[in-house]
Amino acid sequence: TGGDCVRKKPFPSWPQFDDRELNALEEVLTSGNWGGQPFPNTKATEFGERFAAFQDARFGICVVNGTAALEVALRAAGIEAGDEVVVPAYTWVATALAVVYLNAVPVFADIDPNTYCMNPDALASALTDRTRAVIPVHLAMSIADMDRIGQIAEQHNLTVIEDCAHMHGGRWRGKGVGSIGDIGCFSFQSSKVITSGEGGIILTNRAELAQRCQSLVNVGHKEPGYDSFDGWMLGWNYRMTEFEAAVLLAQLERLNDQTRLREENATYLSRRLEEIGGVRPLVRDPRATRLAYYQFLFRYNSEEFKGLPRDRFIEALEAEGIPCESFYLPVHRSPLFALKASQYPEARRRYGEEYVAEQVSCPVAECAAYREAVCLHHPMLLGRKRDMDDIADAIIKIKTNVHELL
């Protein structure tokens, strides 16, 4: 929009580490005990216990990644081929793919326009006599309405599997996410607010579910501590390494302080954006007593920028030195959701031989993905208030000079 860009210096980088991670890695390296066996191994056991307690759950089972956590959770909960599982239309594609990998059938529910999480009314409308579970996703900076989702699930005898990949440390009515439903699943992939490069964890308060998850993660073995359930199951080698668990133990030590800083900066930035007009942060549900802010999302209204398209606005904001993006595609319109009945035959009944995007309509998710959502990644919230001011000032500059972009 002419003149010097608003910001020339970088925002805080990610991931962050110090001597705690270095010392933890050296300890594992010199121990010679690197992998996932004996299962669960020493560091993985310690982290599983600590993170479960951090989120108010009784049991924590470490796994290789967040998608694996969802797969294991679904199978441990008894989801079988042909069962239907309701998932939100606006999330990372792995939420739906984990269902597909079990030859079960994902059914898409539209989102709430204020929070971008699953709309409970859409969940209720998506239920059939084949529905067995629901996966609410706590997305970016919002927690799904666990009160209403829990009520619907109880009425219809559904398993609730929380996808918490964005919400480490989040709390709903003072209770840690991942401990509210039957099972909670987290990711520790590189971009997450606590990371070991890859990795994940499953949380639950139910002892038998925990044992089933442990068995499934360890190739279906039944060993002391997770052998009191009936029968045997086909499992996977989804064990976490000791290197990853050691890094996570160090990362967990600073998560509270980082979460507090992100919340403070997000609150301040929200106030600044609300003063501008045309850029509205997602609405914080008052029952969400603590948020992780994996992404800061705001809703762009092109009409208040003289019709400037969202993607052009993002280009202009980037040119002002503010890294941003448009966030996710709707899962039902993503090329990564390449579902074929020849590979997953139970999908045939609902989607035919090959899924095509036109089979599903979720207009709120589509509006968010293609016209509305603007995403700022969480490391930006680890700066200072003047960094938040740069973001707001850059948007003001674009709005003031929007005629130059049309």
C-alpha positions as CSV (number, residue, x, y, z in Angstrom):
1,T,0.0,0.0,0.0
2,G,3.0,2.3,-0.5
3,G,5.7,3.6,1.8
4,D,7.7,1.5,4.2
5,C,6.2,-1.7,5.5
6,V,4.8,-1.6,9.0
7,R,7.1,-4.3,10.3
8,K,10.6,-5.3,9.2
9,K,11.8,-7.5,12.1
10,P,10.7,-11.1,12.6
11,F,8.3,-12.4,15.2
12,P,9.4,-15.0,17.8
13,S,10.6,-18.2,16.2
14,W,9.3,-21.8,16.8
15,P,10.1,-24.3,18.2
16,Q,11.8,-22.9,21.3
17,F,14.3,-24.8,23.4
18,D,17.1,-24.4,25.9
19,D,19.5,-26.5,27.9
20,R,16.6,-28.5,29.3
21,E,15.9,-30.2,25.9
22,L,19.6,-30.6,25.2
23,N,20.3,-32.2,28.5
24,A,17.3,-34.5,28.2
25,L,18.4,-35.6,24.8
26,E,21.9,-36.3,26.0
27,E,20.6,-38.3,28.9
28,V,18.6,-40.6,26.5
29,L,21.4,-40.8,24.0
30,T,24.0,-41.9,26.6
31,S,21.5,-44.3,28.3
32,G,21.3,-46.5,25.2
33,N,17.6,-46.8,25.8
34,W,16.2,-45.0,22.8
35,G,13.1,-46.7,21.5
36,G,9.6,-47.6,22.6
37,Q,10.4,-50.9,24.2
38,P,10.0,-52.1,26.9
39,F,6.5,-50.6,26.4
40,P,5.7,-48.1,27.8
41,N,9.3,-47.1,28.2
42,T,10.6,-44.9,31.0
43,K,10.4,-41.4,29.6
44,A,7.2,-42.1,27.8
45,T,5.6,-43.4,31.0
46,E,6.7,-40.3,32.9
47,F,5.4,-37.9,30.3
48,G,2.2,-39.8,29.9
49,E,1.5,-39.5,33.6
50,R,2.5,-35.8,33.8
51,F,0.6,-34.7,30.8
52,A,-2.5,-36.7,31.8
53,A,-2.4,-35.0,35.2
54,F,-1.9,-31.6,33.5
55,Q,-5.2,-32.1,31.6
56,D,-7.1,-33.7,34.5
57,A,-7.1,-37.2,33.1
58,R,-6.2,-40.5,34.8
59,F,-4.3,-42.2,32.0
60,G,-2.0,-41.0,29.2
61,I,-0.8,-43.3,26.4
62,C,2.0,-41.8,24.2
63,V,1.9,-42.5,20.5
64,V,3.8,-41.6,17.3
65,N,1.5,-38.8,16.1
66,G,-1.9,-37.3,16.5
67,T,-3.5,-39.2,13.6
68,A,-2.4,-42.5,15.2
69,A,-3.9,-41.3,18.5
70,L,-7.3,-40.9,16.7
71,E,-7.0,-44.3,15.0
72,V,-6.2,-46.0,18.3
73,A,-9.0,-44.2,20.1
74,L,-11.6,-45.1,17.6
75,R,-10.6,-48.8,17.6
76,A,-10.3,-48.9,21.4
77,A,-13.8,-47.5,21.6
78,G,-15.2,-50.3,19.4
79,I,-15.7,-48.5,16.1
80,E,-16.0,-51.1,13.4
81,A,-16.2,-51.1,9.6
82,G,-19.4,-49.4,8.4
83,D,-20.0,-47.4,11.6
84,E,-20.5,-43.7,11.1
85,V,-18.5,-41.1,13.0
86,V,-19.5,-37.4,12.9
87,V,-16.6,-35.0,12.3
88,P,-16.5,-31.2,11.7
89,A,-16.2,-30.0,8.2
90,Y,-13.5,-27.4,9.1
91,T,-10.4,-29.1,10.6
92,W,-7.2,-30.7,9.4
93,V,-8.1,-33.6,7.1
94,A,-6.6,-36.2,9.6
95,T,-9.7,-36.0,11.8
96,A,-11.8,-37.6,9.0
97,L,-9.0,-39.8,7.6
98,A,-8.5,-41.6,10.9
99,V,-12.1,-42.7,10.6
100,V,-11.6,-43.8,7.0
101,Y,-8.5,-45.8,7.9
102,L,-10.7,-48.1,10.0
103,N,-13.1,-48.6,7.1
104,A,-15.7,-46.6,9.1
105,V,-17.5,-43.6,7.5
106,P,-17.0,-40.0,8.4
107,V,-20.1,-37.8,8.3
108,F,-19.5,-34.1,8.1
109,A,-21.2,-31.5,10.4
110,D,-21.0,-27.8,9.7
111,I,-19.5,-25.4,12.2
112,D,-20.6,-22.6,14.4
113,P,-19.9,-19.2,12.6
114,N,-18.7,-17.6,15.9
115,T,-16.2,-20.3,17.1
116,Y,-15.5,-22.4,13.9
117,C,-16.0,-25.5,16.0
118,M,-18.7,-28.2,15.4
119,N,-22.2,-26.8,15.5
120,P,-24.2,-29.1,17.9
121,D,-27.3,-28.6,15.9
122,A,-25.5,-29.8,12.8
123,L,-24.3,-32.8,14.8
124,A,-27.8,-33.7,15.8
125,S,-28.9,-33.4,12.2
126,A,-26.1,-35.7,11.0
127,L,-27.1,-38.7,13.2
128,T,-28.4,-41.9,11.7
129,D,-29.0,-45.4,13.1
130,R,-25.3,-46.2,12.1
131,T,-23.7,-43.3,14.1
132,R,-21.4,-44.6,16.9
133,A,-19.2,-41.7,17.7
134,V,-18.5,-38.0,17.4
135,I,-15.1,-36.2,17.2
136,P,-15.4,-32.6,18.3
137,V,-12.3,-30.6,17.4
138,H,-11.1,-27.8,19.6
139,L,-10.0,-25.6,16.7
140,A,-7.2,-22.9,16.8
141,M,-8.5,-20.7,19.6
142,S,-11.9,-22.2,20.4
143,I,-13.2,-25.1,22.4
144,A,-16.2,-27.0,21.0
145,D,-19.5,-26.8,23.0
146,M,-18.8,-29.8,25.2
147,D,-22.0,-29.3,27.2
148,R,-24.4,-29.7,24.2
149,I,-22.2,-32.3,22.4
150,G,-22.0,-34.3,25.6
151,Q,-25.8,-34.2,26.0
152,I,-26.4,-35.3,22.4
153,A,-23.9,-38.1,22.8
154,E,-25.5,-39.3,26.0
155,Q,-29.0,-39.3,24.4
156,H,-27.8,-41.4,21.5
157,N,-25.2,-43.6,23.2
158,L,-22.2,-42.1,21.2
159,T,-18.6,-42.2,22.1
160,V,-17.0,-38.8,22.4
161,I,-13.4,-38.5,21.2
162,E,-12.0,-35.0,21.6
163,D,-9.5,-33.9,19.0
164,C,-7.3,-31.6,21.1
165,A,-4.4,-31.2,18.6
166,H,-4.7,-27.4,18.9
167,M,-5.6,-27.1,22.6
168,H,-2.8,-28.3,24.9
169,G,-3.5,-26.7,28.3
170,G,-7.1,-25.6,27.3
171,R,-9.8,-25.8,29.9
172,W,-13.6,-26.0,29.7
173,R,-15.4,-24.9,32.8
174,G,-12.1,-25.3,34.6
175,K,-11.6,-28.9,33.4
176,G,-8.8,-29.9,31.0
177,V,-9.8,-30.7,27.5
178,G,-9.2,-34.3,26.6
179,S,-10.6,-35.4,29.9
180,I,-14.2,-34.3,29.2
181,G,-15.3,-36.9,26.6
182,D,-14.5,-40.6,26.7
183,I,-11.1,-40.1,25.1
184,G,-8.9,-37.2,24.2
185,C,-6.2,-37.1,21.4
186,F,-3.3,-34.6,21.1
187,S,-0.6,-34.0,18.6
188,F,3.0,-32.9,19.2
189,Q,3.9,-32.2,15.6
190,S,6.4,-29.4,14.9
191,S,4.0,-26.6,14.7
192,K,2.1,-27.4,17.9
193,V,2.4,-25.3,21.2
194,I,4.3,-28.2,22.8
195,T,6.3,-30.3,20.3
196,S,8.8,-33.1,19.9
197,G,8.9,-32.8,16.1
198,E,6.3,-35.6,15.9
199,G,4.3,-37.5,18.5
200,G,0.9,-37.7,20.1
201,I,-0.9,-38.8,23.2
202,I,-4.3,-40.4,24.1
203,L,-6.0,-39.4,27.4
204,T,-8.9,-41.1,29.2
205,N,-10.4,-41.6,32.6
206,R,-11.6,-45.1,31.9
207,A,-9.2,-47.9,32.9
208,E,-10.3,-50.4,30.3
209,L,-10.1,-47.9,27.4
210,A,-6.6,-47.1,28.6
211,Q,-5.6,-50.7,28.5
212,R,-7.0,-51.2,25.1
213,C,-5.2,-48.2,23.8
214,Q,-1.9,-49.4,25.3
215,S,-2.4,-52.8,23.7
216,L,-3.2,-51.4,20.3
217,V,-0.2,-49.1,20.4
218,N,2.1,-52.0,21.2
219,V,1.1,-54.3,18.3
220,G,-1.8,-55.9,20.1
221,H,0.3,-57.3,23.0
222,K,-1.3,-57.9,26.4
223,E,1.2,-57.4,29.2
224,P,1.0,-56.7,32.9
225,G,-0.7,-53.4,33.4
226,Y,-2.8,-53.7,30.3
227,D,-4.0,-57.3,30.0
228,S,-7.3,-57.4,32.0
229,F,-9.7,-56.8,29.2
230,D,-11.3,-59.7,27.2
231,G,-10.0,-60.9,23.8
232,W,-7.2,-59.8,21.5
233,M,-7.0,-57.0,18.9
234,L,-5.0,-56.3,15.8
235,G,-2.7,-53.5,16.8
236,W,0.1,-51.3,15.4
237,N,3.6,-50.3,16.3
238,Y,2.7,-46.8,17.3
239,R,5.2,-46.5,20.2
240,M,6.8,-43.1,21.0
241,T,10.6,-43.0,21.3
242,E,12.4,-42.0,24.4
243,F,14.0,-39.0,22.6
244,E,10.5,-37.6,21.9
245,A,9.3,-38.1,25.4
246,A,12.4,-36.5,26.9
247,V,11.9,-33.4,24.8
248,L,8.2,-33.2,25.7
249,L,9.0,-33.4,29.4
250,A,11.2,-30.3,29.0
251,Q,8.6,-28.6,26.8
252,L,5.9,-29.2,29.4
253,E,7.9,-27.2,32.0
254,R,7.4,-23.9,30.1
255,L,3.9,-24.5,28.7
256,N,2.0,-22.8,31.5
257,D,4.0,-19.6,31.1
258,Q,3.8,-19.6,27.3
259,T,0.0,-20.2,27.5
260,R,-0.4,-17.3,29.9
261,L,1.6,-15.0,27.5
262,R,-0.4,-16.1,24.5
263,E,-3.7,-15.5,26.3
264,E,-2.6,-12.0,27.4
265,N,-1.5,-11.0,23.9
266,A,-4.5,-12.5,22.2
267,T,-6.8,-10.6,24.5
268,Y,-5.0,-7.4,23.8
269,L,-4.9,-8.0,20.0
270,S,-8.6,-8.9,20.0
271,R,-9.4,-5.5,21.6
272,R,-7.3,-3.7,18.9
273,L,-9.0,-5.5,16.0
274,E,-12.5,-4.9,17.3
275,E,-11.7,-1.2,17.2
276,I,-10.8,-1.4,13.5
277,G,-13.9,-2.9,12.0
278,G,-14.1,-5.6,9.4
279,V,-11.8,-7.9,11.3
280,R,-13.5,-9.8,14.1
281,P,-11.7,-12.4,16.3
282,L,-13.5,-15.6,16.9
283,V,-16.0,-15.3,19.8
284,R,-14.6,-16.7,23.1
285,D,-17.2,-18.9,24.8
286,P,-17.2,-17.8,28.5
287,R,-17.2,-21.5,29.5
288,A,-13.7,-21.8,27.9
289,T,-11.8,-20.9,31.0
290,R,-8.4,-21.2,29.4
291,L,-7.3,-21.3,25.7
292,A,-4.1,-22.5,24.1
293,Y,-4.2,-20.2,21.0
294,Y,-2.5,-22.6,18.5
295,Q,-3.7,-20.1,15.9
296,F,-5.2,-16.7,16.3
297,L,-8.1,-16.5,13.8
298,F,-10.1,-13.5,12.8
299,R,-13.0,-13.2,10.4
300,Y,-12.4,-10.8,7.5
301,N,-15.4,-8.9,6.1
302,S,-14.6,-7.7,2.6
303,E,-17.5,-5.3,2.5
304,E,-15.8,-3.1,5.1
305,F,-12.7,-3.1,2.9
306,K,-14.5,-1.9,-0.2
307,G,-14.9,-5.4,-1.6
308,L,-11.2,-6.3,-1.4
309,P,-11.1,-10.2,-1.5
310,R,-9.8,-12.0,1.5
311,D,-6.8,-13.5,-0.3
312,R,-5.8,-10.1,-1.6
313,F,-6.0,-8.8,2.0
314,I,-3.7,-11.6,3.1
315,E,-1.2,-10.7,0.4
316,A,-1.2,-7.1,1.5
317,L,-0.8,-8.0,5.2
318,E,2.2,-10.2,4.3
319,A,3.7,-7.3,2.4
320,E,3.4,-5.2,5.6
321,G,5.6,-7.7,7.4
322,I,2.9,-9.7,9.1
323,P,3.0,-13.5,8.4
324,C,-0.5,-14.8,7.9
325,E,-2.5,-17.3,5.9
326,S,-6.0,-18.5,5.1
327,F,-5.9,-21.6,7.4
328,Y,-7.6,-24.9,6.3
329,L,-9.7,-26.0,3.4
330,P,-13.0,-27.7,4.4
331,V,-12.2,-31.4,4.7
332,H,-15.1,-32.3,2.3
333,R,-13.5,-30.1,-0.4
334,S,-9.9,-31.0,0.2
335,P,-8.0,-32.9,-2.5
336,L,-6.4,-34.9,0.4
337,F,-9.8,-36.4,1.1
338,A,-9.5,-38.8,-1.8
339,L,-11.9,-41.4,-0.7
340,K,-12.5,-44.4,-2.9
341,A,-14.8,-47.4,-2.2
342,S,-12.3,-49.7,-4.0
343,Q,-9.9,-49.0,-1.0
344,Y,-12.5,-48.5,1.8
345,P,-15.6,-50.4,0.7
346,E,-17.9,-49.3,3.6
347,A,-17.8,-45.7,2.2
348,R,-19.8,-47.0,-0.9
349,R,-23.1,-46.9,0.9
350,R,-22.9,-43.1,1.7
351,Y,-20.5,-41.8,-1.0
352,G,-20.7,-44.2,-3.9
353,E,-17.6,-45.5,-5.7
354,E,-15.6,-42.3,-5.4
355,Y,-16.2,-39.3,-3.1
356,V,-16.8,-36.0,-4.9
357,A,-16.9,-32.7,-3.1
358,E,-20.4,-31.8,-4.3
359,Q,-21.9,-34.6,-2.2
360,V,-21.5,-32.5,0.9
361,S,-22.6,-28.9,1.6
362,C,-21.4,-27.1,4.8
363,P,-21.8,-23.5,3.9
364,V,-20.5,-22.0,7.1
365,A,-17.2,-24.0,6.8
366,E,-17.0,-23.0,3.1
367,C,-17.4,-19.4,3.9
368,A,-14.7,-19.5,6.6
369,A,-12.3,-21.3,4.3
370,Y,-12.7,-19.3,1.1
371,R,-13.8,-15.9,2.2
372,E,-13.4,-15.2,5.9
373,A,-10.7,-16.8,8.0
374,V,-7.3,-15.2,8.4
375,C,-4.8,-17.0,10.5
376,L,-1.8,-15.8,12.6
377,H,0.4,-18.6,14.0
378,H,0.9,-19.0,17.7
379,P,4.6,-17.9,18.0
380,M,3.5,-14.4,17.1
381,L,1.7,-14.3,20.4
382,L,4.9,-14.9,22.3
383,G,6.1,-11.4,21.6
384,R,5.2,-8.1,23.4
385,K,2.2,-5.8,23.1
386,R,4.1,-3.6,20.6
387,D,4.2,-6.7,18.4
388,M,0.4,-6.9,18.6
389,D,0.2,-3.2,17.8
390,D,2.2,-3.9,14.6
391,I,-0.4,-6.4,13.5
392,A,-3.3,-4.0,14.2
393,D,-1.4,-1.0,12.7
394,A,-0.7,-3.0,9.5
395,I,-4.5,-3.8,9.1
396,I,-5.4,-0.1,9.7
397,K,-2.9,0.9,7.0
398,I,-4.4,-1.5,4.5
399,K,-8.0,-0.4,5.4
400,T,-7.0,3.3,5.1
401,N,-5.3,2.8,1.7
402,V,-7.5,0.0,0.4
403,H,-8.3,1.9,-2.9
404,E,-4.7,1.3,-3.9
405,L,-5.3,-2.5,-3.9
406,L,-8.5,-2.5,-5.9
